[in-house]
Amino acid sequence: MPRALMKVTLGNLKNIFGARLWLIVLVLALAASGLWFYFNSIEKDMAKVEPEFFYEAPDLISTLTGDQSAQKNIKAEKVVEITGVVKEVNDRNGRITIILRAGSEDHPAVICDMLKGERESVRMLQIGDTVKVKGIYKGFLKDAIFLNCVIVHE
Amino acid sequence: MSKVSKLFPVFVFFAMFVHGQESARVIARQGQVSFFSYTSVEHIKAENNQVLGIIDLTSGEIAVSMLMNAFIFEKALMREHFNESYVESDIYPKATFEGQIQGFDSGLEGEQTRIVKGNFSMHGVTKVLEIKTKIERKDQIFLLTGTFEALVQDYQIKIPPLLAGNIAKTISVDFRFECEPYAN
């Protein structure tokens, strides 16, 4: 094979492999960034998540403080929709929090740590308003605790 | 004077005493605990904003409880590793601290710095901690703030060798409790 032709062929081969290599790198980079965003998205789109449980705030507290059999299904990380009367709205620790009344006493109550995007909706709320909130149940201390909460607009 | 009339001041005193006892506790249900891990590879920060803290103003006893799965991380993958692999929050859902504020004067308006000594339990391990704490009283509100350090290996938290460079051996922990009178 003439030497010049051989050079051209090798050059073409380099171009072809070079182009493919770049394409593979590009696809891998896109896939990796897609996976990164999927696994590292700070918040689920709670507005679209279907709740597994629906409760009035006093009933939720009765269930969580009642016997074990009643609360067996409401485990941590379940999405719950709660309807309740606003007892308090605050921005303690730089978070937007709604506290729902569950009875005549201060405790137990339902603490809802709201997503950042809810600031405007929360601003409209008044103490004593009835509101529907959806969030991820985390557990019970003196109160039931929910994170990633959003107001359910009907 | 009837017996009821004679006993009335006793009832009033008893009611005041009972009320006084109840209001001798303060509570924070939105206490904040944050931790930081600094390494050359990665900085990790997480905060829990629903930490429960109760202080008995008479005895200076303090009790803290927090849900381990309620820590908020910058990245969801960090939270997943933390809960599933490191602190195993499904097996050990809570961390607690029970202790005493040493030399605490609840009647002192303004600022006092005290040592809080007690047992901190996390991941099935209990350690005695002594934490320097700033306590500020304004009317009926008590604000407790401070920082302490915790060794990861003390709490039997196993970090895979591959990720050892990403997580500091010593974790810095900050806390802030704004306690108000406990009405219940």
Contacts between the chains, C-beta under 8 A, distances in Angstrom:
chain1	res1	chain2	res2	distance
A	39	B	75	7.9
A	39	B	76	6.0
A	39	B	77	4.8
A	39	B	80	7.8
A	40	B	75	4.2
A	40	B	76	5.3
A	40	B	77	5.3
A	41	B	76	6.1
A	42	B	74	7.3
A	42	B	75	7.5
A	42	B	76	6.7
A	76	B	67	7.9
A	76	B	69	5.6
A	76	B	89	7.9
A	76	B	90	7.7
A	76	B	93	7.1
A	77	B	69	7.2
A	90	B	30	7.5
A	92	B	30	4.8
A	92	B	49	7.5
A	92	B	178	6.8
A	93	B	30	6.4
A	93	B	32	4.6
A	93	B	47	7.5
A	93	B	49	4.5
A	93	B	176	7.4
A	95	B	30	7.9
A	95	B	49	5.1
A	97	B	30	6.5
A	97	B	49	7.8
A	105	B	183	7.5
A	105	B	184	5.3
A	106	B	182	7.9
A	106	B	183	4.3
A	106	B	184	5.3
A	107	B	27	7.9
A	107	B	29	7.4
A	107	B	184	5.1
A	111	B	29	6.8
A	111	B	30	7.2
A	111	B	50	5.7
A	113	B	49	6.3
A	113	B	50	6.7
A	138	B	50	7.5
A	138	B	67	5.2
A	138	B	69	5.5
A	138	B	70	4.5
A	139	B	67	4.3
A	139	B	69	6.8
A	139	B	70	7.1
A	139	B	93	6.0
A	139	B	94	7.7
A	141	B	29	7.4
A	141	B	50	7.3
A	141	B	52	4.2
A	141	B	65	5.3
A	141	B	66	7.6
A	141	B	67	6.8
A	141	B	94	7.9
A	142	B	27	7.3
A	142	B	29	5.8
A	142	B	52	5.4
A	143	B	29	5.8
A	145	B	50	4.8
A	145	B	67	6.2
A	145	B	70	6.0
A	147	B	70	6.2
A	147	B	72	7.2
